[in-house]
Amino acid sequence: MTPEEAEQIDFRAVILVKSDTLALVGMATTPEGARVARFDPRAEPPVSLGPLEDPPKVAYAFRRSVQTSKTNGWTVIYDGPPIIG
């Protein structure tokens, strides 16, 4: 991937907490499509990666996943670009 291609990727990350458990829902959008990634330590396997799809469809799935988590008692502690460093 060239630096120019990397600049075309848009990331968003949501970190959630419930009791002593952290989870992550992330979304990456590129000119070729978008996908959602989830990390839930209670799941097997704990990491899941959605298929590369149309960005509006993925954005809807991302928002729905975060809202469902909040409805199920999770609290959002971070919502924004990935934290690096």
SEDO-963062 format. One record per residue: residue number from 0; x, y, z of N, C-alpha, C in turn. Coordinates in pm, 1 decimal. Example, Ala and Ser with C-alpha at 12.3 -4.5 7.8 and 13.67 -1.06 7.14 Angstrom:
REM SEDO-963062
SITE    i       n_x       n_y       n_z      ca_x      ca_y      ca_z       c_x       c_y       c_z
SITE    0    1319.0    -569.0     780.0    1230.0    -450.0     780.0    1320.0    -330.0     780.0
SITE    1    1285.0    -225.0     708.0    1367.0    -106.0     714.0    1290.0       3.0     787.0
END
This chain:
REM SEDO-963062
SITE    i       n_x       n_y       n_z      ca_x      ca_y      ca_z       c_x       c_y       c_z
SITE    0      84.3    -116.5       0.0       0.0       0.0       0.0      89.6     123.9       0.0
SITE    1      59.9     215.0     -88.4     138.1     338.4     -95.8      87.5     437.8       9.0
SITE    2     167.4     538.8      41.6     119.8     642.1     135.2      -7.0     712.1      85.8
SITE    3     -17.9     730.2     -45.9    -138.1     793.8    -101.3    -261.5     706.3     -80.5
SITE    4    -245.9     575.6     -98.3    -357.4     483.1     -75.1    -395.2     480.2      72.5
SITE    5    -296.6     484.2     159.8    -323.7     481.9     304.1    -401.8     605.3     346.3
SITE    6    -377.2     718.2     282.0    -450.0     840.9     316.3    -597.2     833.0     277.2
SITE    7    -633.7     742.8     187.6    -772.0     729.0     143.3    -853.6     638.1     234.9
SITE    8    -792.5     581.7     337.2    -863.1     494.3     430.0    -915.2     577.2     546.3
SITE    9   -1043.6     560.7     575.1   -1106.2     630.9     686.3   -1138.8     527.7     794.2
SITE   10   -1094.0     553.4     916.3   -1115.2     460.8    1027.9   -1204.3     524.4    1133.4
SITE   11   -1280.2     440.9    1202.3   -1354.7     483.1    1320.6   -1352.6     366.6    1417.7
SITE   12   -1333.2     397.9    1545.3   -1327.7     294.4    1648.5   -1417.9     333.4    1764.5
SITE   13   -1487.9     235.8    1818.6   -1569.0     255.0    1938.8   -1522.6     150.8    2040.5
SITE   14   -1482.0     199.3    2157.3   -1444.2     111.0    2266.9   -1559.2     111.7    2366.5
SITE   15   -1599.2      -8.1    2407.1   -1711.1     -23.8    2498.9   -1665.8     -97.7    2624.0
SITE   16   -1734.2     -73.1    2734.1   -1703.2    -141.8    2858.4   -1833.1    -188.6    2923.1
SITE   17   -1825.2    -306.9    2984.3   -1937.1    -362.8    3061.5   -1874.2    -446.0    3171.9
SITE   18   -1900.4    -407.5    3296.5   -1834.0    -470.5    3411.9   -1683.6    -455.1    3394.7
SITE   19   -1610.4    -565.1    3392.0   -1464.4    -560.1    3376.5   -1420.7    -598.0    3235.2
SITE   20   -1510.9    -588.4    3138.2   -1481.5    -635.3    3002.8   -1479.4    -518.9    2904.3
SITE   21   -1377.7    -515.6    2820.5   -1367.6    -418.7    2711.6   -1399.2    -487.7    2580.1
SITE   22   -1462.1    -414.4    2489.9   -1489.1    -463.4    2354.9   -1460.9    -349.3    2257.6
SITE   23   -1441.6    -382.9    2131.7   -1412.2    -284.6    2028.9   -1495.2    -314.1    1905.7
SITE   24   -1551.7    -209.0    1847.8   -1615.7    -217.7    1717.4   -1545.9    -113.9    1630.6
SITE   25   -1493.1    -156.5    1517.2   -1421.9     -65.0    1428.5   -1477.0     -71.8    1288.2
SITE   26   -1459.1      37.7    1214.8   -1502.8      42.6    1075.8   -1391.7     107.2     994.1
SITE   27   -1360.8      47.3     879.9   -1262.6     102.4     786.7   -1329.7     118.3     651.6
SITE   28   -1310.4     234.2     590.4   -1367.0     262.9     459.4   -1254.2     298.5     363.6
SITE   29   -1254.2     234.4     246.8   -1156.7     262.2     141.7   -1233.2     289.8      12.8
SITE   30   -1165.3     334.1     -91.6   -1234.7     351.8    -219.4   -1295.2     221.4    -273.3
SITE   31   -1239.4     107.4    -234.3   -1290.6     -22.0    -281.3   -1410.6     -72.5    -202.3
SITE   32   -1434.3     -20.3     -82.1   -1544.7     -66.5       0.8   -1514.9     -41.7     147.4
SITE   33   -1594.6    -103.1     232.2   -1579.8     -83.2     376.7   -1607.0    -214.9     447.4
SITE   34   -1563.3    -222.2     574.2   -1591.7    -341.2     655.1   -1591.2    -304.8     802.7
SITE   35   -1658.3    -388.1     879.6   -1665.1    -373.3    1025.3   -1581.0    -484.3    1087.1
SITE   36   -1507.2    -448.9    1191.1   -1431.4    -547.3    1268.3   -1477.0    -537.6    1413.3
SITE   37   -1484.8    -651.4    1480.6   -1527.4    -654.1    1620.6   -1428.0    -736.0    1702.3
SITE   38   -1404.8    -688.3    1824.3   -1329.2    -765.8    1921.8   -1417.1    -778.6    2045.0
SITE   39   -1453.9    -901.4    2076.3   -1534.6    -931.6    2193.9   -1469.2   -1051.3    2261.4
SITE   40   -1401.7   -1030.3    2375.2   -1328.3   -1140.5    2438.1   -1417.1   -1255.5    2483.6
SITE   41   -1547.8   -1236.0    2489.1   -1637.8   -1344.3    2529.6   -1671.2   -1437.0    2414.1
SITE   42   -1648.2   -1390.9    2291.5   -1684.8   -1468.2    2172.5   -1572.6   -1565.4    2135.0
SITE   43   -1607.2   -1664.4    2055.5   -1507.9   -1759.7    2005.8   -1524.3   -1770.1    1854.4
SITE   44   -1435.4   -1721.3    1774.3   -1313.6   -1649.9    1811.4   -1345.9   -1506.6    1854.7
SITE   45   -1258.3   -1443.8    1930.9   -1287.6   -1311.1    1983.7   -1284.8   -1199.1    1879.7
SITE   46   -1221.1   -1224.3    1765.7   -1213.0   -1122.5    1660.6   -1295.1   -1168.1    1541.0
SITE   47   -1379.2   -1077.0    1489.4   -1453.1   -1107.2    1367.5   -1437.2    -990.6    1271.3
SITE   48   -1431.2   -1022.9    1143.7   -1412.9    -924.5    1039.0   -1522.2    -943.4     936.0
SITE   49   -1601.4    -839.1     915.1   -1709.6    -847.2     818.5   -1657.0    -841.8     675.9
SITE   50   -1742.8    -875.4     579.9   -1701.2    -873.8     439.5   -1684.1    -730.8     387.7
SITE   51   -1607.5    -716.0     282.3   -1590.0    -587.4     215.8   -1718.0    -558.5     138.4
SITE   52   -1786.2    -448.2     175.3   -1915.5    -416.7     115.3   -1926.4    -268.0      84.2
SITE   53   -2043.5    -230.2      37.7   -2075.1     -91.1       5.3   -2068.0      -5.9     133.1
SITE   54   -1994.0     106.5     132.7   -1977.5     186.6     254.8   -2106.5     226.4     327.2
SITE   55   -2213.9     271.3     260.1   -2335.3     303.9     336.7   -2394.4     183.3     409.9
SITE   56   -2388.0      66.3     348.6   -2438.5     -55.9     413.0   -2355.3     -89.1     536.8
SITE   57   -2224.0     -74.0     526.6   -2134.9    -103.1     639.1   -2153.5       0.4     749.9
SITE   58   -2170.0     127.1     713.0   -2192.8     231.4     813.8   -2319.9     201.9     892.7
SITE   59   -2424.2     154.8     825.2   -2548.4     118.5     893.7   -2523.6       1.3     989.5
SITE   60   -2451.0    -100.6     943.9   -2422.0    -217.1    1028.9   -2337.4    -175.5    1149.5
SITE   61   -2244.5     -84.0    1129.1   -2160.1     -34.1    1237.8   -2245.2      37.2    1342.6
SITE   62   -2329.1     130.4    1298.3   -2415.6     203.1    1392.7   -2510.5     108.5    1465.2
SITE   63   -2565.5      11.8    1393.6   -2656.9     -85.6    1454.1   -2584.2    -169.6    1559.0
SITE   64   -2460.3    -209.8    1531.5   -2383.1    -288.9    1626.3   -2355.8    -210.7    1754.2
SITE   65   -2317.4     -85.0    1740.2   -2291.1      -1.4    1857.6   -2420.0      20.3    1936.6
SITE   66   -2530.0      48.8    1867.2   -2657.1      72.6    1936.4   -2704.7     -53.3    2008.6
SITE   67   -2691.4    -168.8    1945.8   -2730.1    -294.4    2010.1   -2647.5    -318.2    2135.3
SITE   68   -2518.3    -290.0    2127.2   -2431.9    -305.7    2244.4   -2477.3    -214.9    2357.8
SITE   69   -2508.3     -90.0    2325.9   -2555.1       3.4    2428.6   -2686.8     -44.0    2489.3
SITE   70   -2775.9     -95.2    2406.4   -2903.6    -147.7    2455.9   -2881.0    -265.6    2549.9
SITE   71   -2774.0    -342.7    2524.7   -2741.7    -459.7    2606.1   -2655.4    -427.2    2727.4
SITE   72   -2642.6    -299.0    2761.2   -2575.2    -261.2    2884.3   -2430.6    -217.6    2871.4
SITE   73   -2377.9    -213.4    2750.4   -2241.2    -166.7    2730.1   -2239.0     -14.7    2732.2
SITE   74   -2127.7      43.2    2778.0   -2109.0     187.3    2781.3   -1996.7     224.8    2685.6
SITE   75   -2021.0     324.0    2600.5   -1917.8     372.1    2509.3   -1821.1     460.4    2587.6
SITE   76   -1692.3     425.1    2584.7   -1592.2     506.6    2652.9   -1502.8     581.0    2554.0
SITE   77   -1509.0     544.5    2425.4   -1435.1     615.1    2322.4   -1505.6     595.3    2189.8
SITE   78   -1515.6     702.9    2111.6   -1575.0     696.9    1977.7   -1499.6     797.3    1891.2
SITE   79   -1417.4     747.7    1800.1   -1341.5     836.6    1714.2   -1239.8     760.0    1632.9
SITE   80   -1136.4     830.7    1585.1   -1032.9     760.5    1508.5    -954.7     668.0    1602.2
SITE   81    -893.8     562.9    1546.4    -814.5     472.7    1630.2    -705.3     549.5    1704.9
SITE   82    -680.8     508.1    1825.8    -577.0     568.9    1909.3    -446.8     495.5    1879.1
SITE   83    -347.8     569.3    1837.4    -219.8     508.9    1801.3    -111.5     567.7    1890.0
SITE   84     -34.2     480.2    1951.2      79.0     526.3    2031.3      53.9     532.2    2177.9
END
